[in-house]
Amino acid sequence: MSTKLTLSIDEEVVRKAKEYSKASGRSLSSLIESYLIGLTSSGDANNEVSTPLTSRLLGSIKGNGSVDIEKVLTDNWKATDD
């Protein structure tokens, strides 16, 4: 069952959200609903906000659990600098 909801949001935010909605081929209502589902989902130990998409992607890349992000970025930067 769907329920109407009235929100007060900054005009510029609404404009950008409508552009994003159109580009993604999803309704603004659908995007907001997905965000709210992710926001209110239980089971997130860190209480971090995640969307259904990020929840599905979580764990899809396997690794040893430790990454030196500075080294990765430095190595990649050097590779593109040549």
C-alpha positions as CSV (number, residue, x, y, z in Angstrom):
1,M,0.0,0.0,0.0
2,S,1.4,3.4,-0.9
3,T,0.9,6.5,1.2
4,K,1.4,10.1,0.1
5,L,4.1,12.1,2.0
6,T,4.7,15.8,1.9
7,L,8.3,17.0,2.3
8,S,9.9,20.4,2.4
9,I,13.2,20.2,0.6
10,D,15.5,23.0,-0.8
11,E,14.7,23.9,-4.4
12,E,18.2,23.2,-5.7
13,V,18.2,19.7,-4.0
14,V,14.9,18.9,-5.7
15,R,16.1,20.1,-9.1
16,K,19.2,18.0,-8.9
17,A,17.2,15.0,-7.6
18,K,14.8,15.3,-10.5
19,E,17.7,15.4,-12.9
20,Y,19.3,12.3,-11.3
21,S,15.9,10.5,-11.3
22,K,15.4,11.2,-15.0
23,A,18.9,10.1,-15.9
24,S,18.6,6.9,-13.9
25,G,15.2,6.0,-15.3
26,R,13.7,5.8,-11.8
27,S,11.0,7.8,-10.2
28,L,11.9,10.2,-7.5
29,S,9.5,8.4,-5.2
30,S,11.3,5.1,-5.9
31,L,14.7,6.7,-5.2
32,I,13.5,8.2,-1.9
33,E,11.7,4.9,-0.9
34,S,14.9,2.9,-1.6
35,Y,16.9,5.4,0.5
36,L,14.5,5.2,3.4
37,I,14.4,1.4,3.3
38,G,18.2,1.4,3.5
39,L,18.2,3.9,6.3
40,T,15.7,2.0,8.4
41,S,17.0,-1.5,7.7
42,S,18.1,-3.3,10.8
43,G,21.2,-5.4,11.1
44,D,23.8,-2.7,10.3
45,A,26.2,-2.9,13.2
46,N,27.8,0.5,12.5
47,N,24.4,2.3,11.9
48,E,25.9,3.6,8.6
49,V,23.4,4.5,5.9
50,S,23.5,2.2,2.9
51,T,21.2,1.8,-0.1
52,P,19.9,-1.6,-1.3
53,L,22.5,-1.5,-4.1
54,T,25.4,-1.0,-1.7
55,S,24.0,-3.7,0.5
56,R,24.0,-6.1,-2.5
57,L,27.5,-5.2,-3.4
58,L,28.9,-5.6,0.1
59,G,31.3,-8.6,0.1
60,S,31.4,-9.0,-3.7
61,I,35.1,-8.2,-3.8
62,K,37.3,-10.6,-2.0
63,G,40.6,-9.7,-0.4
64,N,42.8,-10.3,2.5
65,G,41.1,-7.6,4.6
66,S,44.0,-5.2,4.8
67,V,44.6,-2.6,2.1
68,D,47.2,0.2,2.2
69,I,45.0,2.8,0.5
70,E,47.9,5.3,0.3
71,K,50.1,2.8,-1.5
72,V,47.2,1.8,-3.9
73,L,46.5,5.5,-4.8
74,T,50.2,6.3,-5.1
75,D,50.9,3.3,-7.4
76,N,47.9,4.1,-9.5
77,W,48.8,7.8,-9.7
78,K,52.3,7.0,-10.8
79,A,51.0,4.6,-13.5
80,T,48.8,7.3,-15.0
81,D,51.5,10.0,-14.6
82,D,53.9,8.3,-17.2
